[in-house]
């Protein structure tokens, strides 16, 4: 068994290298260029010399160009000229979202205007003699449906809507519409069926319906939900074939199967942090275990108190949706836990700068940059650097407390899960107390879960070697970074 363990790091390193090779395979032969259309960052994907129709690709709320790359690569390899962009407030777009997020004539109108700006730039590509196709996910589906309605006649052609919901869909608009929905998206699947029924009552998923110039189809991507549908081979194939049919351009290129390889790459990076942790400084750690009653108290008290006390803090002083509230919530949650732990004799131990720097560098520089290239925007720009610094003031005490509560990862799985659930429950209580203003806290739940499954596991291995404080400070920095790049930038300005 010892001999086998010696070879495991080499095996995982080989798997990581294989994943990179396969991910780069889908990029090979393509020209991928980045530029700005006015102040909107754009990535252009095309085969050298391709003269196919243009496709504008738009991401969903809290997304970015990178998260849509499987679609961009698939269509570019099929000969299309693909223009993907970051919405205002998202990814590397320096312009924050603005307007009333609850009104169609507010934020939505501004996003529609931005989309039309990109569509017109795509329509100006050399040799383009066909309408521009629109493809979007989630929030973007409403935007592209409205953009198609507002566009000049003949500017927009087929619309591909992934996880769609839009009140702008009518019996005649969009005239050419493909809807792709994850198998687990029950409500959105129902909406897609309603959109089919506008054209042909009683129509079912998987059937193309037509009435005059109106053509629609609803496709279900098996074994997927709202996020994983973005890497569905079924969905990617359906989108390519739908556009091929509209433009009479049959293609037999394979789709970009980046989802599985990205998962393997990120998993390999996480696992490789274990042998790296073994070379870090070995620090003694306070291993005192809380009684069941005190453990319950150290979870329940901050879970209830943090959302109540954070309601009293001023808001709107950070240009990111609910980030100022979240920083206060994290700081209060961590401070209450640290106070209780100190009261009960659990002391903050020594910090290893080497271990802290190593974990932060590995989490951000290796895991994060791999994610940024192949999966989602992870590099702060502009105001996001300031957001990162402010969020760290809350994230660091929160993660140090969490590391101490779980005894540097030595607590059993049950207690570790309870600690995570207590924090998520605390956020849910905050949303319930102020649904109108804090609803957008719900978008960080997947980020938090992914964070604990990846960074939390890496931190556990470092904590067991170099102590809870060393891991907690690094994890706090990584958490602040992750939140700063995930939240959309927002301003109250009306323009």
N, C-alpha and C positions, 0 to 999 in steps of 0.2 A: 504493500500500500504506500509506503514511504517513497519507493521508486516511482510509482505512478504520479504521486503528488509533485515530484520534481519536474515532471514533463508537462504538467497542466498549464503553467504560465506560457510555455512555448506553444502549446496547442491553442490557447486563447489568443495569443499574439498572431498565430497563423490565421485563425478565423477572422480576426479584425482586418488583417491584410487582405484576405479573400473578399470580405465585405466591401472594402474600399475599391478593390479592382472591379467588382461587379457594379458598384455604384458609378464608377467612372466610365464603365462600358457604355452606359446609356447616354453619356455625354460625348463619347468619342465620335469624331467626325462632324459634330455640330459647331457652328459658330455661335458663341454665347457672349453677347456684348451688353454692357451696362451703361446707361446714360440717363439724362433727365429730360422730361418733357415739361418745360417751364420749371416748376419746383417739385414735380412728381418723379420719383426714381422708378426706372423702367429696366427690365431685362428683356433682351430680344434674342429669341432662339430661332435658328434657321439652318438648313443644310446649305453648304456653299453653292451659290448659284440658283437656289430655289426661287421659283416665281409663283408659288401657290397662293391661295387666298390667305388673308390675315385673320388671326383669331386673337381677341383680347381676353386675357385670363385675369379674373378678379378673385381675391380671397375673402374669407369671412371675418367676422368680428374677432379682434385680437390675433388675427392671422398675419401672413406676409407672403411675398412672392415665393419664398422657399417652400412653404407648406403646399403649394400648388404645383411643384415642379414635376411631379409624375405626369400631370396632364400636359404641361408645356413640352416636356421631352417627347412624350408619345406623339403629340400632334406635329412637332417639328420634324421628327423622324419620318412622318408620313408625308412630308413635303409642304406643310403649312408654315406660314411665317407668324410666329407667336410673339405677342407683346404682353408680358406680365408686369403688373405694377403694384406698388404699395399704396393703399388708401391713405388719406390724411390721418395723422395720428398713429399710424401703424408702421411696423418694420423700420425702415430707414427714411421714411418720409419726414422731413423736418417741420412740416406744417401741421399743427394740431387740429383735431376735429373741433367743430364749433357748432353753434346753433342749438336748437331744442331737439334732443335725441328722441323725444316722444312724438314729434310732429313730422308729418310727411314734408311739410314746407320748411322744416328746419334742417337738421343734420342730413336727412336723406336727400334733400334737394341739392345740398352742397356736394354730396358724394356722387349724385347723378351728373352734376356739372363736371366733376373731375373725370368721371368715366367717359363722358362725351369728348372731353379734351383728348383723352388717350385714343378713343375710337377715330377721331378725325386725324390724329397723327398716324395711326395705322393705315387709314384709308389713303394717305399720301405716299405710301411706299411705292417705289418705282415699279411700273408695269402692272399695278393692281387694277383689275377690271371687274371685280366681283364685290358684292356687299361684304362687310366685315362681320364675322361670327363673334358672338359673345358667350363666354363660359364663366360661371361663377359659383361660389359655394356659400350656403347659409345666408348671412346678411347680404352678401353680394347678389343673391338671386333677386331680391326685391329691387336692388339698385339697377341691375342690368335690364330687368323687365321694364322699369320706368325709363331707363336710358333709351331703350329701343323705341319706346313710344314717343319720346321727345326728339329723336334724331330726325334729320332731314330725310325725305323720301329716298329710298334706295341705298341709304348709308349702311343700315344694319340688316343682316340676313338671319341665319338660324341662331337660336338661343339654346344653350345647354345649361340647365339649372340643377345643381347638386344640392340635395337637402333643401328643397325649395319651399318657401312660403312667401306669397306676395298678394296683397289685395288688389294689385294692379292687373292681375290676370283676368281676362274676360273671355267670352266665347269666341272672339275674333283676334285677340292679342295675347301673347305673340302668335303670329300666324304659323311659325315653324318652331316647335318647342319640344325638346327632349328633357325629361325629368328623371334624374337618377337619385335614388333614395336608399339608405342603408336598411337592411332587414330589421334592425332594432328600432327604427324611427317610426313608430306606429302612427303618431299624429301627422307627421309629414307625409307618410305614405297615403294617409287618408286624404290629405289636401291634393296630392298628385292625382288620385282617383277622381276627386271632384273636378279638377281641371280637365281630365279626359271626358268626364260626363257632360261638360259644357259643349263639347263637340259631338259626342255620341253617348247618349244616356245608357248606363249599364256597362260601359266599357271597363275592362279589367287591365291590371298590370301585365306588361309583356306583349300587349297588342297595339299596333299602330292604328290610330283612328284618323280619318280624313273627312273633310266636308268642304268641297270646293278648294279654295287656296289654303285652308287651315289643316295642318298636319301635326299630330302630337303622339307621343309615346311615353309611357312610364316604365322604367326599368328598376328592378330591385337588386341591389348588390348583396349577395348572401354573406352571412356571418360578419356583418359590419354594423357600425352605428355612426353617430354624427361626425366623429373624427376619423375613424378607420376607413370610412367610405372613400376617403381621399386617396387611398392606395389600392382600391379594389380593381382587380383585373377585369371583372365584369363591367364595371362602370367605365373604365378607360377604353375598353374595346367598343362599348356601346357609343361613347362620344365620338371616337374616330369614325366608326361606321356611319353614324348619323350625318356627320359633316361630309363624309365621302359621298353619301347618297344625294345630299343637297347640291353639292358642287359637281356631281358626276365625275368623281376622281377616285376610282377604286384603288385601294392600297392594301398590301399584304405585310406591312411592317409589324413587328412585334410591339407590344406595349411595354412601357418602362416599369419593370417590377421592382421598384425601389423600396417598397414598404418593408418587406422581409429582410432585405439586406441592411437597411437602416437599423432595424431592431437588433439584428445580430451585431452590428458594429457597436451600438451603444451598450448592449449587454456585455460584449467583450471588454469594452473600456471599464465598465463597472467592476467586472471580475478581476481584471488585471490590477486594480487598486489594492487588492488583498496582499499579493506578494510584495508590492511596493511599500505597503504599510509596515511590513516586518523589518524593514531597514531603518525605520524612523527611531528617534530616541525613545528609550524605555523609561517612562516616568511612573513613580508610585501613585496609586489612586485610592481615594477614600471609597471603600466598597460597602459602606454601611447601607443596609437595606431598610427601607421604610416599612412599618407595619401596614397591614391592609387598610386600616382606618386612616392612617396618615397619608398613604398613597391616594386613597379616594379623595381626601381633603385637598391634596395638592393639585388634583385635577379639577374637582368640582368648584372650588372657590374662585380660581381665575376664570373658569369657563363661564360662570355667572356674573362675576364682578367686572371683568374686562369690557364686555359689550355695554354694560350700564354706565360705567365711568367714562368710556370713550365717547359716549353720546354728548358729553359736556364739552369736549374739545372743539376749538374752532376748526372750520373746514374751508376748503377752496383756496388754500394758500400754496398748493402744488398743482402744476399743470398736467395732472394725470388723474383720470377718474378714480375717486375714492382712495387714492394712494395715501393722502394725508391722514385719513381716518385709519387706514390699515396700519400705518407706522405707529400711531398711538395705541391701537389695539394690541399689536405685537409687543410693544414696550411694556404696557400694563400687565399683560398676561405673563411675560417673562419676569417682571419685577415682583409680582405677587408670588410666583413660584419660588424665586430666589429668596425672598423674605421668609417664606415658610420653611424652606430647606435649611436656611441659616438658623432659624429658631429651633429646629429639631436636630442640629448638630451636623448637617451635611455641608461641609465647607468647600469653597472654591479652591481648587488645588492649583499647582503651578502650570504655567503655559509654556509650551515648547514652540518658539517662533519657527523653528525648522519644520515641525509637523504641520503647523497652521499654514505656512506658506506652501508646503508641498500639496496639501489637500486642496487649498484654494486654487493653486495653479493647475492641478490635475482636473479639478471639477470644471473650471472655467476655460482653461487653455486647451484641454484635450477633449473632454466630453462636450463642452459648450461649443467649441469651434467645429467639431464634427457635426453637431446638430445644426449649426448655422449654415454649413455648406450644403447639407443634404436634407434638412427637415424643417427648420423654423428659424426666424431671425433671432440671433442671440448676441448681437454686438450693439452696445448702446451708442447712440449718436445724439448730438445737440443737448437738449434739456434732460435727456435720460441719464446723463452722468450725474447731474445734480440730484435727480430722483434716487439714483442708486445710493448716493451718500446719505441722504435723509432716511431712506428705508433701512439702511444699515443700523441706524440708531435704535430702531425697534427690533430688527431681525437678529442682531447679535445677542442681546440679553435673552430673547425668546429661545434661540437655539442653544445657548449655554445652559439655560434652565432645563430645556428638554433633555440635553445630554446628561445632566446631573440626575434628573428624575428617572431616567432609564439606566442609571449607573453605568455610563459609558458603554451602553449597548449590552450590558450583562444581564439585564432583566429578561424575563421570559417573554416569549412572543405575545402572550395574552396581555401583559402589562404594556408592552410597547404599542400594541394596537389600540388599547384603551387611551393611551396618551395622545395618539394621533386623532382618534375619534373625538376626544374632548375638545381639541382645538377646532376641528371642523364644526362641531356642535356650537361652539362659541361664535363662530362666524355666522352660522345659521340663525342664532339668536339675534345677532346684530342686524341682520337683514330683516328679520321679523319686526324688530323695534322701529326700523325706519326703511320700509320697503322702497319708497319712492327714491330716496337718495342713495341707498346702499345696495340696491339690487345688483349692481355690477360686481359686487364682491363674489357673486356666484361664479364668475368666470375664472376665479383663481382656484376653485376647488380642484379641477383637473391638474392644474399646475402644482398644487400642494401634494396631491397624491403621487404624481410622477416624481416630484422632488424627493419625497420620502422613500420611494421605491428605488431610486437611483443614488442620489447624493446621500440620502440617509444611510443606505447600506455602506457606501464608501466611508462615511463619517464614523459608522460603528466600528469598522476595522481599525481606523486611525485612533479612535477613542480608546479602544481596548489596549492599544500599544502605548499611546502618548498622552492619555488622559482626556477627560470629558471637556475641559476648558479649551484645550488645543483644538479639538474637533469642533466644538461648539462655535468658537469664533470664526473658523473657516466656513462652517456651514451657514452661519449668519451672513457672511459676505456673499456666499453663493446664492442664498435665498434672496437677498436684496437685489442682486444682479438679475436673477431669474424674474422677479416681479417687475423690476424696472424696464426690462425689455418686453414683457408680456402685456402690460397695461397700455391701452391706447392713450396717447397724449390728448388732452382736451383743454379748451379755453372757453370762457364765457363770451368771448367776442362774437359778434354776429356775422362776421364776414368769413 
